[in-house]
Amino acid sequence: MGHVLGTASLSTLIFFAIFIGTGLMIGIVGGMIGLPARLIGSISRIVVVPLFPLFSIAVTLLYYDLRVRSEGADVAAMIDALPATPAEPA
């Protein structure tokens, strides 16, 4: 349970840090250039849009990690479950 909470918390923290950081940087640079606030807001929204899938990707990878850990569905277990192939006569 701690693994899930830690991963979700860390991915949320990273997402918000990048979200706020890019918004502030665009606001500062846009303000220094003299762009109107409406244009600065539009630019920051457009730049931040590619960040939205990051949290979903992290949660999806966490889901598959939990499935592998709980079901023991790793590669070695799948290979061991395969039927043995008969040896071909020489």
Biopython code that builds the backbone (N, CA, C, O; Angstrom):
import numpy as np
from Bio.PDB.StructureBuilder import StructureBuilder

atoms = [
    (1, "MET", "N", (0.819, -1.191, 0.000)),
    (1, "MET", "CA", (0.000, 0.000, 0.000)),
    (1, "MET", "C", (0.864, 1.255, 0.000)),
    (1, "MET", "O", (0.509, 2.256, -0.623)),
    (2, "GLY", "N", (1.984, 1.204, 0.690)),
    (2, "GLY", "CA", (2.878, 2.348, 0.744)),
    (2, "GLY", "C", (3.503, 2.642, -0.614)),
    (2, "GLY", "O", (3.769, 3.793, -0.958)),
    (3, "HIS", "N", (3.733, 1.567, -1.381)),
    (3, "HIS", "CA", (4.297, 1.724, -2.730)),
    (3, "HIS", "C", (3.336, 2.510, -3.619)),
    (3, "HIS", "O", (3.759, 3.395, -4.363)),
    (4, "VAL", "N", (2.057, 2.192, -3.544)),
    (4, "VAL", "CA", (1.046, 2.870, -4.357)),
    (4, "VAL", "C", (0.910, 4.325, -3.933)),
    (4, "VAL", "O", (0.901, 5.222, -4.776)),
    (5, "LEU", "N", (0.807, 4.557, -2.651)),
    (5, "LEU", "CA", (0.658, 5.919, -2.138)),
    (5, "LEU", "C", (1.882, 6.770, -2.461)),
    (5, "LEU", "O", (1.747, 7.933, -2.841)),
    (6, "GLY", "N", (3.057, 6.203, -2.313)),
    (6, "GLY", "CA", (4.279, 6.936, -2.616)),
    (6, "GLY", "C", (4.385, 7.292, -4.092)),
    (6, "GLY", "O", (4.749, 8.416, -4.438)),
    (7, "THR", "N", (4.068, 6.336, -4.965)),
    (7, "THR", "CA", (4.145, 6.596, -6.402)),
    (7, "THR", "C", (3.112, 7.624, -6.838)),
    (7, "THR", "O", (3.425, 8.529, -7.611)),
    (8, "ALA", "N", (1.892, 7.492, -6.351)),
    (8, "ALA", "CA", (0.846, 8.451, -6.702)),
    (8, "ALA", "C", (1.176, 9.846, -6.169)),
    (8, "ALA", "O", (0.970, 10.841, -6.863)),
    (9, "SER", "N", (1.682, 9.918, -4.950)),
    (9, "SER", "CA", (2.040, 11.218, -4.369)),
    (9, "SER", "C", (3.199, 11.858, -5.125)),
    (9, "SER", "O", (3.174, 13.057, -5.403)),
    (10, "LEU", "N", (4.204, 11.070, -5.456)),
    (10, "LEU", "CA", (5.354, 11.600, -6.169)),
    (10, "LEU", "C", (4.982, 12.073, -7.567)),
    (10, "LEU", "O", (5.431, 13.134, -8.000)),
    (11, "SER", "N", (4.167, 11.298, -8.277)),
    (11, "SER", "CA", (3.768, 11.716, -9.621)),
    (11, "SER", "C", (2.890, 12.972, -9.565)),
    (11, "SER", "O", (3.000, 13.836, -10.435)),
    (12, "THR", "N", (2.031, 13.084, -8.564)),
    (12, "THR", "CA", (1.217, 14.290, -8.403)),
    (12, "THR", "C", (2.093, 15.493, -8.083)),
    (12, "THR", "O", (1.889, 16.579, -8.625)),
    (13, "LEU", "N", (3.056, 15.298, -7.211)),
    (13, "LEU", "CA", (3.962, 16.381, -6.844)),
    (13, "LEU", "C", (4.778, 16.845, -8.051)),
    (13, "LEU", "O", (4.932, 18.047, -8.268)),
    (14, "ILE", "N", (5.294, 15.914, -8.824)),
    (14, "ILE", "CA", (6.067, 16.272, -10.022)),
    (14, "ILE", "C", (5.183, 17.005, -11.019)),
    (14, "ILE", "O", (5.595, 18.012, -11.594)),
    (15, "PHE", "N", (3.965, 16.503, -11.226)),
    (15, "PHE", "CA", (3.047, 17.155, -12.167)),
    (15, "PHE", "C", (2.772, 18.596, -11.758)),
    (15, "PHE", "O", (2.864, 19.500, -12.589)),
    (16, "PHE", "N", (2.436, 18.824, -10.492)),
    (16, "PHE", "CA", (2.119, 20.173, -10.048)),
    (16, "PHE", "C", (3.349, 21.081, -10.045)),
    (16, "PHE", "O", (3.231, 22.274, -10.323)),
    (17, "ALA", "N", (4.527, 20.534, -9.737)),
    (17, "ALA", "CA", (5.743, 21.343, -9.776)),
    (17, "ALA", "C", (6.028, 21.817, -11.200)),
    (17, "ALA", "O", (6.366, 22.982, -11.413)),
    (18, "ILE", "N", (5.894, 20.921, -12.166)),
    (18, "ILE", "CA", (6.107, 21.311, -13.555)),
    (18, "ILE", "C", (5.012, 22.266, -14.014)),
    (18, "ILE", "O", (5.287, 23.243, -14.711)),
    (19, "PHE", "N", (3.780, 21.985, -13.626)),
    (19, "PHE", "CA", (2.642, 22.822, -14.001)),
    (19, "PHE", "C", (2.812, 24.247, -13.489)),
    (19, "PHE", "O", (2.657, 25.207, -14.244)),
    (20, "ILE", "N", (3.127, 24.380, -12.223)),
    (20, "ILE", "CA", (3.284, 25.705, -11.623)),
    (20, "ILE", "C", (4.557, 26.375, -12.136)),
    (20, "ILE", "O", (4.563, 27.576, -12.404)),
    (21, "GLY", "N", (5.633, 25.600, -12.272)),
    (21, "GLY", "CA", (6.890, 26.166, -12.750)),
    (21, "GLY", "C", (6.794, 26.724, -14.157)),
    (21, "GLY", "O", (7.286, 27.819, -14.430)),
    (22, "THR", "N", (6.162, 25.977, -15.054)),
    (22, "THR", "CA", (6.035, 26.481, -16.427)),
    (22, "THR", "C", (5.098, 27.681, -16.471)),
    (22, "THR", "O", (5.349, 28.634, -17.208)),
    (23, "GLY", "N", (4.038, 27.647, -15.702)),
    (23, "GLY", "CA", (3.124, 28.789, -15.665)),
    (23, "GLY", "C", (3.805, 30.048, -15.164)),
    (23, "GLY", "O", (3.603, 31.132, -15.710)),
    (24, "LEU", "N", (4.621, 29.901, -14.114)),
    (24, "LEU", "CA", (5.340, 31.062, -13.585)),
    (24, "LEU", "C", (6.380, 31.580, -14.573)),
    (24, "LEU", "O", (6.520, 32.789, -14.756)),
    (25, "MET", "N", (7.100, 30.674, -15.200)),
    (25, "MET", "CA", (8.134, 31.106, -16.150)),
    (25, "MET", "C", (7.518, 31.827, -17.347)),
    (25, "MET", "O", (8.035, 32.848, -17.799)),
    (26, "ILE", "N", (6.422, 31.293, -17.849)),
    (26, "ILE", "CA", (5.761, 31.944, -18.981)),
    (26, "ILE", "C", (5.214, 33.301, -18.552)),
    (26, "ILE", "O", (5.285, 34.272, -19.306)),
    (27, "GLY", "N", (4.671, 33.365, -17.345)),
    (27, "GLY", "CA", (4.158, 34.634, -16.838)),
    (27, "GLY", "C", (5.252, 35.673, -16.655)),
    (27, "GLY", "O", (5.067, 36.842, -16.992)),
    (28, "ILE", "N", (6.388, 35.248, -16.122)),
    (28, "ILE", "CA", (7.496, 36.178, -15.904)),
    (28, "ILE", "C", (8.061, 36.669, -17.231)),
    (28, "ILE", "O", (8.257, 37.868, -17.429)),
    (29, "VAL", "N", (8.322, 35.728, -18.139)),
    (29, "VAL", "CA", (8.890, 36.111, -19.437)),
    (29, "VAL", "C", (7.894, 36.953, -20.230)),
    (29, "VAL", "O", (8.274, 37.951, -20.842)),
    (30, "GLY", "N", (6.635, 36.559, -20.223)),
    (30, "GLY", "CA", (5.613, 37.334, -20.929)),
    (30, "GLY", "C", (5.442, 38.722, -20.352)),
    (30, "GLY", "O", (5.218, 39.680, -21.091)),
    (31, "GLY", "N", (5.543, 38.839, -19.043)),
    (31, "GLY", "CA", (5.443, 40.145, -18.407)),
    (31, "GLY", "C", (6.626, 41.030, -18.729)),
    (31, "GLY", "O", (6.480, 42.241, -18.898)),
    (32, "MET", "N", (7.812, 40.418, -18.814)),
    (32, "MET", "CA", (9.001, 41.197, -19.161)),
    (32, "MET", "C", (8.932, 41.686, -20.609)),
    (32, "MET", "O", (9.390, 42.785, -20.921)),
    (33, "ILE", "N", (8.367, 40.875, -21.477)),
    (33, "ILE", "CA", (8.240, 41.265, -22.882)),
    (33, "ILE", "C", (7.140, 42.306, -23.049)),
    (33, "ILE", "O", (7.209, 43.148, -23.944)),
    (34, "GLY", "N", (6.137, 42.250, -22.201)),
    (34, "GLY", "CA", (5.036, 43.201, -22.273)),
    (34, "GLY", "C", (3.806, 42.640, -22.956)),
    (34, "GLY", "O", (3.004, 43.390, -23.512)),
    (35, "LEU", "N", (3.652, 41.317, -22.919)),
    (35, "LEU", "CA", (2.473, 40.694, -23.517)),
    (35, "LEU", "C", (1.259, 40.920, -22.621)),
    (35, "LEU", "O", (1.400, 41.019, -21.402)),
    (36, "PRO", "N", (0.078, 41.001, -23.210)),
    (36, "PRO", "CA", (-1.133, 41.135, -22.384)),
    (36, "PRO", "C", (-1.376, 39.873, -21.556)),
    (36, "PRO", "O", (-0.977, 38.774, -21.942)),
    (37, "ALA", "N", (-2.023, 40.048, -20.435)),
    (37, "ALA", "CA", (-2.264, 38.930, -19.516)),
    (37, "ALA", "C", (-3.085, 37.835, -20.165)),
    (37, "ALA", "O", (-2.863, 36.656, -19.887)),
    (38, "ARG", "N", (-4.017, 38.188, -21.013)),
    (38, "ARG", "CA", (-4.855, 37.190, -21.682)),
    (38, "ARG", "C", (-4.012, 36.293, -22.595)),
    (38, "ARG", "O", (-4.222, 35.081, -22.645)),
    (39, "LEU", "N", (-3.070, 36.885, -23.306)),
    (39, "LEU", "CA", (-2.195, 36.122, -24.185)),
    (39, "LEU", "C", (-1.241, 35.244, -23.375)),
    (39, "LEU", "O", (-0.961, 34.111, -23.766)),
    (40, "ILE", "N", (-0.748, 35.752, -22.267)),
    (40, "ILE", "CA", (0.131, 34.959, -21.398)),
    (40, "ILE", "C", (-0.618, 33.736, -20.871)),
    (40, "ILE", "O", (-0.068, 32.635, -20.833)),
    (41, "GLY", "N", (-1.868, 33.931, -20.468)),
    (41, "GLY", "CA", (-2.677, 32.807, -19.985)),
    (41, "GLY", "C", (-2.919, 31.780, -21.065)),
    (41, "GLY", "O", (-2.866, 30.580, -20.797)),
    (42, "SER", "N", (-3.184, 32.223, -22.280)),
    (42, "SER", "CA", (-3.411, 31.296, -23.386)),
    (42, "SER", "C", (-2.153, 30.506, -23.712)),
    (42, "SER", "O", (-2.219, 29.297, -23.937)),
    (43, "ILE", "N", (-1.010, 31.179, -23.738)),
    (43, "ILE", "CA", (0.253, 30.501, -24.031)),
    (43, "ILE", "C", (0.579, 29.478, -22.950)),
    (43, "ILE", "O", (1.015, 28.369, -23.258)),
    (44, "SER", "N", (0.374, 29.838, -21.697)),
    (44, "SER", "CA", (0.687, 28.902, -20.614)),
    (44, "SER", "C", (-0.233, 27.688, -20.649)),
    (44, "SER", "O", (0.205, 26.579, -20.342)),
    (45, "ARG", "N", (-1.487, 27.873, -21.015)),
    (45, "ARG", "CA", (-2.401, 26.728, -21.122)),
    (45, "ARG", "C", (-1.995, 25.804, -22.261)),
    (45, "ARG", "O", (-2.064, 24.582, -22.131)),
    (46, "ILE", "N", (-1.573, 26.385, -23.371)),
    (46, "ILE", "CA", (-1.167, 25.571, -24.517)),
    (46, "ILE", "C", (0.109, 24.797, -24.194)),
    (46, "ILE", "O", (0.244, 23.638, -24.589)),
    (47, "VAL", "N", (1.036, 25.416, -23.489)),
    (47, "VAL", "CA", (2.284, 24.743, -23.148)),
    (47, "VAL", "C", (2.056, 23.629, -22.127)),
    (47, "VAL", "O", (2.756, 22.617, -22.155)),
    (48, "VAL", "N", (1.100, 23.800, -21.239)),
    (48, "VAL", "CA", (0.865, 22.841, -20.161)),
    (48, "VAL", "C", (0.026, 21.635, -20.614)),
    (48, "VAL", "O", (0.036, 20.603, -19.943)),
    (49, "VAL", "N", (-0.683, 21.742, -21.717)),
    (49, "VAL", "CA", (-1.551, 20.650, -22.175)),
    (49, "VAL", "C", (-0.806, 19.323, -22.318)),
    (49, "VAL", "O", (-1.359, 18.300, -21.915)),
    (50, "PRO", "N", (0.418, 19.270, -22.868)),
    (50, "PRO", "CA", (1.104, 17.970, -22.954)),
    (50, "PRO", "C", (1.454, 17.362, -21.598)),
    (50, "PRO", "O", (1.809, 16.185, -21.536)),
    (51, "LEU", "N", (1.365, 18.120, -20.522)),
    (51, "LEU", "CA", (1.687, 17.577, -19.200)),
    (51, "LEU", "C", (0.555, 16.750, -18.602)),
    (51, "LEU", "O", (0.800, 15.933, -17.714)),
    (52, "PHE", "N", (-0.656, 16.939, -19.061)),
    (52, "PHE", "CA", (-1.794, 16.253, -18.454)),
    (52, "PHE", "C", (-1.716, 14.727, -18.536)),
    (52, "PHE", "O", (-2.116, 14.066, -17.578)),
    (53, "PRO", "N", (-1.224, 14.135, -19.623)),
    (53, "PRO", "CA", (-1.146, 12.666, -19.648)),
    (53, "PRO", "C", (-0.105, 12.076, -18.707)),
    (53, "PRO", "O", (-0.123, 10.868, -18.474)),
    (54, "LEU", "N", (0.797, 12.875, -18.160)),
    (54, "LEU", "CA", (1.853, 12.324, -17.312)),
    (54, "LEU", "C", (1.299, 11.576, -16.106)),
    (54, "LEU", "O", (1.770, 10.484, -15.789)),
    (55, "PHE", "N", (0.324, 12.138, -15.441)),
    (55, "PHE", "CA", (-0.250, 11.475, -14.267)),
    (55, "PHE", "C", (-0.969, 10.190, -14.678)),
    (55, "PHE", "O", (-0.874, 9.178, -13.984)),
    (56, "SER", "N", (-1.677, 10.225, -15.788)),
    (56, "SER", "CA", (-2.377, 9.026, -16.255)),
    (56, "SER", "C", (-1.395, 7.922, -16.632)),
    (56, "SER", "O", (-1.648, 6.747, -16.370)),
    (57, "ILE", "N", (-0.279, 8.297, -17.245)),
    (57, "ILE", "CA", (0.740, 7.311, -17.594)),
    (57, "ILE", "C", (1.323, 6.684, -16.336)),
    (57, "ILE", "O", (1.530, 5.471, -16.287)),
    (58, "ALA", "N", (1.588, 7.493, -15.326)),
    (58, "ALA", "CA", (2.138, 6.979, -14.073)),
    (58, "ALA", "C", (1.164, 6.022, -13.394)),
    (58, "ALA", "O", (1.576, 4.981, -12.882)),
    (59, "VAL", "N", (-0.110, 6.360, -13.385)),
    (59, "VAL", "CA", (-1.109, 5.495, -12.754)),
    (59, "VAL", "C", (-1.263, 4.194, -13.541)),
    (59, "VAL", "O", (-1.430, 3.133, -12.939)),
    (60, "THR", "N", (-1.211, 4.254, -14.861)),
    (60, "THR", "CA", (-1.310, 3.044, -15.679)),
    (60, "THR", "C", (-0.124, 2.122, -15.430)),
    (60, "THR", "O", (-0.300, 0.914, -15.271)),
    (61, "LEU", "N", (1.078, 2.681, -15.397)),
    (61, "LEU", "CA", (2.252, 1.859, -15.110)),
    (61, "LEU", "C", (2.195, 1.275, -13.703)),
    (61, "LEU", "O", (2.629, 0.143, -13.485)),
    (62, "LEU", "N", (1.673, 2.025, -12.760)),
    (62, "LEU", "CA", (1.506, 1.528, -11.403)),
    (62, "LEU", "C", (0.518, 0.366, -11.369)),
    (62, "LEU", "O", (0.732, -0.610, -10.650)),
    (63, "TYR", "N", (-0.555, 0.464, -12.140)),
    (63, "TYR", "CA", (-1.543, -0.614, -12.218)),
    (63, "TYR", "C", (-0.900, -1.899, -12.732)),
    (63, "TYR", "O", (-1.095, -2.964, -12.147)),
    (64, "TYR", "N", (-0.140, -1.811, -13.815)),
    (64, "TYR", "CA", (0.499, -3.010, -14.360)),
    (64, "TYR", "C", (1.558, -3.556, -13.408)),
    (64, "TYR", "O", (1.731, -4.771, -13.312)),
    (65, "ASP", "N", (2.263, -2.685, -12.711)),
    (65, "ASP", "CA", (3.232, -3.138, -11.719)),
    (65, "ASP", "C", (2.544, -3.910, -10.602)),
    (65, "ASP", "O", (3.038, -4.953, -10.174)),
    (66, "LEU", "N", (1.416, -3.409, -10.130)),
    (66, "LEU", "CA", (0.679, -4.107, -9.076)),
    (66, "LEU", "C", (0.135, -5.446, -9.554)),
    (66, "LEU", "O", (0.126, -6.421, -8.803)),
    (67, "ARG", "N", (-0.323, -5.493, -10.815)),
    (67, "ARG", "CA", (-0.808, -6.772, -11.362)),
    (67, "ARG", "C", (0.306, -7.801, -11.418)),
    (67, "ARG", "O", (0.104, -8.963, -11.064)),
    (68, "VAL", "N", (1.483, -7.377, -11.861)),
    (68, "VAL", "CA", (2.605, -8.304, -11.941)),
    (68, "VAL", "C", (3.006, -8.769, -10.553)),
    (68, "VAL", "O", (3.288, -9.950, -10.352)),
    (69, "ARG", "N", (3.034, -7.858, -9.598)),
    (69, "ARG", "CA", (3.428, -8.228, -8.238)),
    (69, "ARG", "C", (2.393, -9.129, -7.566)),
    (69, "ARG", "O", (2.761, -10.074, -6.868)),
    (70, "SER", "N", (1.119, -8.852, -7.765)),
    (70, "SER", "CA", (0.092, -9.630, -7.068)),
    (70, "SER", "C", (-0.175, -10.971, -7.726)),
    (70, "SER", "O", (-0.459, -11.948, -7.033)),
    (71, "GLU", "N", (-0.092, -11.039, -9.044)),
    (71, "GLU", "CA", (-0.392, -12.287, -9.739)),
    (71, "GLU", "C", (0.852, -13.094, -10.050)),
    (71, "GLU", "O", (0.745, -14.238, -10.493)),
    (72, "GLY", "N", (2.016, -12.536, -9.833)),
    (72, "GLY", "CA", (3.246, -13.234, -10.143)),
    (72, "GLY", "C", (3.399, -13.477, -11.635)),
    (72, "GLY", "O", (3.944, -14.497, -12.056)),
    (73, "ALA", "N", (2.921, -12.550, -12.415)),
    (73, "ALA", "CA", (2.910, -12.729, -13.866)),
    (73, "ALA", "C", (4.180, -12.178, -14.495)),
    (73, "ALA", "O", (4.119, -11.421, -15.464)),
    (74, "ASP", "N", (5.311, -12.551, -13.956)),
    (74, "ASP", "CA", (6.542, -12.076, -14.573)),
    (74, "ASP", "C", (6.956, -13.012, -15.703)),
    (74, "ASP", "O", (6.336, -14.055, -15.911)),
    (75, "VAL", "N", (7.959, -12.654, -16.400)),
    (75, "VAL", "CA", (8.358, -13.383, -17.595)),
    (75, "VAL", "C", (8.805, -14.800, -17.258)),
    (75, "VAL", "O", (8.477, -15.736, -17.987)),
    (76, "ALA", "N", (9.538, -14.973, -16.181)),
    (76, "ALA", "CA", (10.016, -16.307, -15.821)),
    (76, "ALA", "C", (8.851, -17.242, -15.514)),
    (76, "ALA", "O", (8.881, -18.413, -15.893)),
    (77, "ALA", "N", (7.833, -16.739, -14.838)),
    (77, "ALA", "CA", (6.670, -17.577, -14.531)),
    (77, "ALA", "C", (5.914, -17.946, -15.804)),
    (77, "ALA", "O", (5.411, -19.063, -15.925)),
    (78, "MET", "N", (5.834, -17.026, -16.740)),
    (78, "MET", "CA", (5.141, -17.336, -17.997)),
    (78, "MET", "C", (5.925, -18.362, -18.825)),
    (78, "MET", "O", (5.337, -19.227, -19.473)),
    (79, "ILE", "N", (7.253, -18.256, -18.794)),
    (79, "ILE", "CA", (8.062, -19.224, -19.536)),
    (79, "ILE", "C", (7.951, -20.600, -18.904)),
    (79, "ILE", "O", (7.872, -21.599, -19.618)),
    (80, "ASP", "N", (7.944, -20.673, -17.584)),
    (80, "ASP", "CA", (7.819, -21.959, -16.904)),
    (80, "ASP", "C", (6.457, -22.591, -17.162)),
    (80, "ASP", "O", (6.331, -23.815, -17.125)),
    (81, "ALA", "N", (5.452, -21.791, -17.419)),
    (81, "ALA", "CA", (4.105, -22.323, -17.641)),
    (81, "ALA", "C", (3.931, -22.883, -19.049)),
    (81, "ALA", "O", (2.967, -23.604, -19.308)),
    (82, "LEU", "N", (4.838, -22.567, -19.950)),
    (82, "LEU", "CA", (4.725, -23.078, -21.313)),
    (82, "LEU", "C", (4.937, -24.586, -21.332)),
    (82, "LEU", "O", (5.744, -25.112, -20.567)),
    (83, "PRO", "N", (4.211, -25.282, -22.208)),
    (83, "PRO", "CA", (4.423, -26.738, -22.299)),
    (83, "PRO", "C", (5.782, -27.028, -22.931)),
    (83, "PRO", "O", (6.249, -26.300, -23.807)),
    (84, "ALA", "N", (6.390, -28.091, -22.473)),
    (84, "ALA", "CA", (7.702, -28.462, -22.996)),
    (84, "ALA", "C", (7.527, -28.986, -24.425)),
    (84, "ALA", "O", (6.593, -29.732, -24.719)),
    (85, "THR", "N", (8.429, -28.588, -25.287)),
    (85, "THR", "CA", (8.366, -29.079, -26.667)),
    (85, "THR", "C", (9.096, -30.410, -26.756)),
    (85, "THR", "O", (10.182, -30.564, -26.198)),
    (86, "PRO", "N", (8.506, -31.370, -27.455)),
    (86, "PRO", "CA", (9.181, -32.674, -27.573)),
    (86, "PRO", "C", (10.429, -32.547, -28.448)),
    (86, "PRO", "O", (10.473, -31.761, -29.395)),
    (87, "ALA", "N", (11.423, -33.332, -28.105)),
    (87, "ALA", "CA", (12.650, -33.320, -28.891)),
    (87, "ALA", "C", (12.415, -33.983, -30.239)),
    (87, "ALA", "O", (11.722, -34.997, -30.327)),
    (88, "GLU", "N", (12.982, -33.420, -31.268)),
    (88, "GLU", "CA", (12.816, -33.982, -32.622)),
    (88, "GLU", "C", (13.769, -35.144, -32.806)),
    (88, "GLU", "O", (14.910, -35.095, -32.347)),
    (89, "PRO", "N", (13.301, -36.205, -33.484)),
    (89, "PRO", "CA", (14.217, -37.337, -33.708)),
    (89, "PRO", "C", (15.309, -36.938, -34.708)),
    (89, "PRO", "O", (15.072, -36.178, -35.647)),
    (90, "ALA", "N", (16.478, -37.461, -34.480)),
    (90, "ALA", "CA", (17.613, -37.103, -35.329)),
    (90, "ALA", "C", (17.660, -37.845, -36.631)),
    (90, "ALA", "O", (18.570, -37.630, -37.432)),
]
sb = StructureBuilder()
sb.init_structure("model")
sb.init_model(0)
sb.init_chain("A")
sb.init_seg("    ")
for serial, (resi, resn, name, xyz) in enumerate(atoms, 1):
    if name == "N":
        sb.init_residue(resn, " ", resi, " ")
    sb.init_atom(name, np.array(xyz, "f"), 0.0, 1.0, " ", f" {name:<3s}", serial, name[0])
structure = sb.get_structure()
